[in-house]
Amino acid sequence: MAVLDDSSAALAGDRLRRARRLHGPLALLLVASALLSLQVGATDVTVTTLAAKLAAGEPLTRIERVVFFDIRLPRLAMGALVGAALAVSGAVMQGLFRNPLADPGIVGVGAGAGLGAILAIVLGALLPPALLALTGNALVPLAAFLGGWATTLLLYRVATRHGRTSVATMLLAGIALGALAGALSGILVYMADDQQLRDLTFWGLGSLAGASWAKAPAAAPLILLSGIAAMALGRGLNGLAMGEATAAHIGIDVQRVKAVAILSVAGATGAAVAVSGGIGFVGIVVPHLLRLASGPDHRTLLPNAALLGASLLILADVIARVIIAPAELPIGIVTAVLGAPVFLWILLRRRGLALS
């Protein structure tokens, strides 16, 4: 028994060291992705040409300033935030449900946010003019965020009884609320006119085209705060992997871990969906790939997921911008094309392991 304990400890220590060694390469990947995002686009404005002009003391043209500082930089920042939020939320959900195929959509946050956005697009014109003037272009993101949070709070209320939250009830209630939100969204889509249908299609497929410094203050603080809260869940999620009774026995506040997990996922995913629309597969593929590479320890999995998720969404946005330039492909299509084969491979691999 002692030999088995020693070998298990050695294996865990080796996985932890391997996971920590990934921090550097993943950070370099993020830097390289960011530079590529700033370098390419529909115009010939590049980082190298701007750096050369600044080094030579030449002033930048108005077009160069607008393209670099008002379009590409906020788009890069928003892509990194959204990618990190989706990946970390996926890792938290997989740890909470003890299922590597779980993702943020499993609790209905995405469906609730989508319903809020569709309500704003289809029925927003019926709001009082003063409210429309106050919200301006932020009406759809705000409605999406409120829809995601309302769904989450309702889900948490349904799944919590006598101060204890049932993960199984949360899963089933999330499926039910997601289906209800989808049905209501279908009714609103049926009511939409042609212009609203185009807006709904573009928003539903996801895009960072609307990224701006004006939107960043609305989404960035919530994503960052939710991310910080999620990073503190590493030990708790590791304990839940052994079962709730075992986690409680070793001193983990199971109810607190559940509450922080679901609220941090709601905050990060709701804010991300609000500013980027529906972007799939990031939250499910990134954590699973990292588990295959370095093990399931959430203390390293969560920060690695943030780095890899940010990098992958930035690269997907680059592809979306250049593949049919000067037009732009919705980023959700790119992530689906890249993520669906990986997801199928994960399923086949799990099936092979189960049969072996």
N, C-alpha and C positions, 0 to 999 in steps of 0.2 A: 504493500500500500504506500509506503514511504517513497519507493522508487517511482510509482505512478504519480504521486503528488509532485515530486521533484521534476519529472519530465513535463508535467502539465504547466508548472510554474516557468520552466525554461522556455516552453513553446509560447506561453503568453508574453514573456519578456521579449522574445525574439520578434513577435508580431508588433509589440508596442514600439520597439526600436525601428522596425521597418516602416511603421506608420509615421513615426516622427521624422524619419529621413525623407518622407514624401513632401514635407512642408516646403523645403527649398525648391525642388523641381516644379511643384505646383505653383509656387509664387513666381518663378521664372516664366512659366507658361502664361500666367496672368499678365505679366509685364509684356511679353511678346505679343499676346492677343491684343492688348491695349494699343501697342504701337502700330500693329497691323490695322486696327480699326481706325486710327487717326490718319493712317497713310493712304488708304484706298477709299474710293467713292466715285460718284457720278461725275465729279469735277476733277481737274488736274491739280488741285491744291493738295500738297503732300507735306509731311513733317520735314522731310529733307530739304525741300525748297524753302520752306519757311525758316528753318534753322539757318540755312545758308544766307538768306536775306538779312536775318537779324544779326548774324555774325559779321556781315559786311556793313552793318549800320544802315541798311536800306529800310524804309518804312513799308509796312504791309498795306496792301490795297484794301478797300472796303470789303470787296468780295472775299478776300482771303480771311479777313477778321471774322466775317459773318459765318463762313463755312466752318472755320476751325473752332472758334470760341462759342458760337451760338448754335451750331448744329452738331458737329462731331463730338465735342467734349461733353455736352449734356447727354447725348445719346450713349456715349461710352459709359458715363457714370450711371445712367439709368440701367443699362444692360448689365453692368456688374452687380448692381444692387438686386435687380430682379432675379438674375441667375443664382446668386448666392442665397436669396430668400427662398426660392423654390427648392433648391438642392438641400438646404438645411432643414426646411420643413418636411421634405420627403424622408430624410434620415430620422427626424424625430418621430414621424408617424410610423415608420417601420420599426423603430425601437419600442414605441408605445404599444403597438399591436403585435409585436413579436412576429412580424411577417415581412420578409424582404421585398414583397411585391406590393406593399401598401404605398400610397402617395397622398398628398394633401387633399386631393379630390374625394378621398374615401369618406371624409366627414362632411361633405357637401358645401365646403367653403367656396369652391369655384362655381358651383351651380348657383349658390346664393348671390355671389358677386355678379354672375352673368345676368341673373334676374334683375338685380338692381340697375345694371347698365341698360338692359333692354327697356325697362320701365322709363328710364330717363330719355332714351332715344325716341321711343314711340309716343310717350305721353308727356314728355317734358314741356312741350309747347302749351299745355294746359295750366302750367304753374303760373302764379301771379307774376306780372312783368318785373316787379321790384325784386322778387326772389331770383328770377332768371338773370337780371342784371348783376345781382350780387354774386352768383355762382359763376357766371360767364362760361368759359370753356372747361371749367372744373366740374360741371354738373354730372357728366357721365362717370368720371373717376370717383367722385364723391358718392354717387349713388351705388356704384359697384362696391366700394369699401363698406358702406353701411349695410348693403345686402349681405355681404360675406360675414360681417360681424353679427348681424341679427340672426342669421342661420346658425352660427356657432353658439351664441348664447342660448338659443332655443334648444339646440342639441344638448348642450351641457346641462340645461335644466331638466330635460327629459331623462338623461342618463344618470343623474345624481339623485340618490334617495338616502335619507338619513345621514347625509354628510359623506356618502361614499359614491364614487363614480364607477359604473360598470363599463368596462371596455367593450364587452360584447354588445351591450345595449347601445353604446355609442356608435358602434359599427352599423348595427341594424337601423338605428334611427337616422344615421347619416345617409344610408342608402335611400331610406324612405323620403327624407327631406330633399335629397338631391333629385329624386324622381318627381316630387311635387313641384320643385322649382323648375325642373325641365318642362313639365306640363304647362305651368303658367307662362313660361317663356314661349312655348309653342303657340299659345293663344295670342300673345302679344305680337309674335312674328306674323301670324295670320292677319292681324289688324293693320300691319305696317304698310306704308306706301312704298313705291319703287326706291326713292331716295333713302328712306329709312332702312330698307332691306339691304342696300349697298353698304350703309354705315354698319349695320348689324353684322354683315358678313365679314367686313374688314376687321371690326373689333373682335369678333369671335375667333378669327384665325390668328390674332396676336400681331403686334407691331410695335417697334420703338420709334416710329416716324414722328410721333407727337411729343417726343422727349424735349424738354426745355428746362431752363433754370427756374422758370416759374412753377413747374410741377414738382421739382425736386424737394422743396421744403414740405410739401404735403405728404410725400411718400417716404423720403429718406429717414426722418426721425423714427417713424414707427417700425420700419424694416430694421434699422440698427438696434433699437431697443428690444425688439422681438428676438433678433439674432443674439444679442448679449444674454437675454434670458435663456434662450435655447442652449447656448454654450455651457451654461451652468448645470445642465441636466445630464452631463456625461456619466457621472457616477450613478445617478438615479436610474437612468435607462439601462446601464450595465446590470444593476440589481434586478430590474424588472425582467431582464432576459432569463433569469433563474426562477421566475415565478413571483407573484405578489407576496405570498406567505414568506418565502425565503428572503425577499427584499426587506420586508418589514422586520424580520428576525435579525437582520444585520444592521438595523438602525436607520433605514431609509423611510422617509415620510412618503409613502406610496400615493396618498391622496394629493399631497402637494405637488409631486412630480407630474401626476396626471393633469392637474389644473394648469400648472405652468406650461406643460407641453401643448395642451389644446389651445390655450389662449395665445401662446407665442406663435403657433402655426396659423391661427386665425389672423393675428395682426400682420405677420409677414406676408402670408399668401394673399390676404385681402388687399393690402396695399400694393403688392406686386401686380395682381390681376387688374386692379383699378387703373394703373398707369400703362399697362402693356397689353391688356386683353388676355385671351385664352392661349397659353403656351403650354403644351403638354410634353411629357416624357422626361423633362429635366429632373423633376422631383423623384422619379422612380429609378431612372437609369444611373444617375451619378452616384448615389449612396451604394447601390449594389455593386457597381464596378469597383468602388473603393474597398468594399468588404472583401471582394475577391482578391484585391491587390495586397491588403494589409491587415485584414481581420476586422472583427466587429466591435472593437473597443470604441465607445462613443466619445471618450475623451480626446481622441485624435480624429475620429471619423467626422465629427461635426465641423471643426475648422478646415479639414481637408475638403469636405463637401462644399463649403463656402468658396474656397479657392477654385476648385474644379468647375462648380456650377457657374461661377462668374465667367470663367474662361470660355466654357462651351457656349454660353449664350452670346457672348461677344463675337465669337467665331461664327456662330449661326447668323448673327445679324450682318456680319461682313458678307457672308454668302448671299443673304437675302438682298443686300444692296447692289451687289455686282453681277449676279448671275444673269439678270435680264436688264441691266442698266441701259438707259437712264430710268427705266421703271423699277419698281421695287416689289419683291415677293414678300407676302406675309411671313413673318418669322415662325409662326406656328407650323406652317407647311414644312419649313426646313427642319425644325426639331422633330417633326413626325417622320419625315423621310429618313433622318439619321437615327432616331430613337427606336422606331418600330422594329427594324431588324435586330437591334441589340436586345430589345425586350423579348422578341421571339427566341433569340439565342439563350437568354436567361431561362425562359420557360422550358426549352428543350433540355438545357443543362440540368435543371432541377428534376425534370422527368427522368433523365438518364441516371442521376444520382439515386432517385427513389427506386428505380428498377434494379440498380446494381446491388 
